[in-house]
Amino acid sequence: MNKKVEHVAKNGASDSEEEILRELLEVDTPRRRALEVIIGGALAALGVGMAIPVVGYVRAPERTGEHGGTRVQVAELAELPPGSALKVALDDRPVLVLNVDGEVRAFSAICTHLGCIVLWDDTGQFIHCPCHDGRFDTNGQVISGPPPAPLPAIPVAVEDGRVYLGRA
């Protein structure tokens, strides 16, 4: 401790000593200022680093129109013989494409009950949710089980032997 500060602490301070004491205590050293800047900058960077993922999570990705607004080729018709199905991705969501009754149809492959991924049953010719035994017909309508609603239909088109999903 500084000798003047010790003297003031023991004996009390005169006006000039109080002024000296105030000056000693209010000194803004370059090291202190540098530490304040470094710590402030680090805290600001930490705050920005934490805010970026939160904003990305809260803000939904921009999509143009229904199902991305563009038509996407997902298969060749030859890959989808009658009575079969393919599971494909459209805008990062699973879609089940069926070739039944001479027509190609597509439905969301997410069960309307609890969001499980549905499967095509080749032998029974129906869509099956393995989680709680939900069943849908080839039009996406509920046949049995707990699903509360039909599977959402996805626009599908077949042109020149190619299967497209989405709107043109």
N, C-alpha and C positions, 0 to 999 in steps of 0.2 A: 504494500500500500504506500502511496506517496506520503512523505513526511508532513506536508501541509495538511493533507486530508486527515492524518492521524491527530495532528495538533488541534484541528477544528473539532474532531470527534471528541477529544478529551476535554478541551477547555471552552468550548463554545466558539462562536465565530463573530468576528467584527464585520462591519459592512464590507471592507475590502476583501476579507477572507471569504465571505459568502459569495462575493462576485467571482473570486478565483475558483471556489468550489463549483459554482454553476458552470463555469467555462470548462472545467475538467470533466464534469459529468455530461456535457452536451457536445463533446468532441465527436465529430463525424469522421472517423478514420477511413482512409481509402480501402482498407481491408474489409471493414464492416460494410461499406457501401457495395463493394464487389460481391460479398456474400449475399447481401440482400437482393442484388440483381440476379445472381446465379440461382438462388432458391426461388425467387419469384418466377423466373423463366422456366425452371424445372416444373413448378406447380402448374403454370399455364400450359406447358406441353403435355403434362399428365392429364389435365382437364380436357384438352382437345382430343387426346388419344382415347379417352374414355367416351367422349361424346360422339365420335364418328361411328362406332358400331351401333350405338343406341339409335342414332338417326337412321342408319341403314336398315335396322330392324323395324322401326316404326313406319318408315316410308315404304309403301309397297312399290314393287317395280312397275314401271310404266308399260302398259300394253296398249296396242292400237286395235280397237274393235274386239269382237268376240273371238276367243282362241287366237289372239295375236293378230287377227285381221288379215292374215295371209294364208294362202293355200299351200300345203306342204305334201310332197309325195312321200308316202310311207311304205309302199310295197308295189311289187309287180303283181298283177292279178294271178299270174301263174303260181305265185307263192301262197295263194289263198284258195285252195280247191274247195268245191262245194261241201258244206257241212263242217268247215274248219274255222279257226279263229287265229288271229295274231294279236299279241300285245305289243303296242308301240308307245312312244312318248310324244306328246304334243304340248309344247310350252312347259316342259318339265313335269307333266302330269301323265299318268298311265291311261291309255285308251285301249279298249278291246274292239278289234275290227273283225266282224263276222261275215262269212259268205254263206247265207242260208236262203232257202226258197228262191234261188236264182237272183238274189239281191245282196249287195254289199251294204252292211250297216255298221255304224260305229257308236260306241257308248263309253262314257267315263268308266274306268275300271276301278273306281272308288265306291265301295258299298255305301249306300245312304243310311245304314244303321250306325256303325261306329267308325267308318272310314278304312276298313280293311280292303285289301286288293282282291278283286274277284277273279275267278278263273273260268275257262270254258270247259264244259264237260262234253267230250266228244261222243260218248256212248249215249247219254241222255239228251243231248242237244239242248242244253240250257246253260245259263250262266250261274255259277255257284260261288257263294261267299263261304270260305272254309272256317271263318271265325265263329259264327253262330248259326251255320247251316241255312243262310238265306239263299233263296233261289229266285232267278229272274228268267222270263221267257226270252225268245229271240227278238222281241220288240222292246226289251228292257223293263217290262212290267213285272211287278212282284208276283211270284207264284206262291211262295210260302216263306215262313220264317219271320224274323223280327224287322226287316227293313221297312221303314215307314213310307218310302216313296220309290218310284221307278228310277232307274239309272238315267242320268241326263244324256240325251242323244247328241252326237257330234255330227256336224255336216260332213257328208262324204260324197265323193264323185269318182266315177271310173271313166277314164278317157284314154284311148289308145293303149289299153292293156295295163294302165297304171292306176293305182289307188291313191287318191288325194284326200286329205282331211282339212277342214277349215273352209272359210268363205273366200271366194275369189275376189 
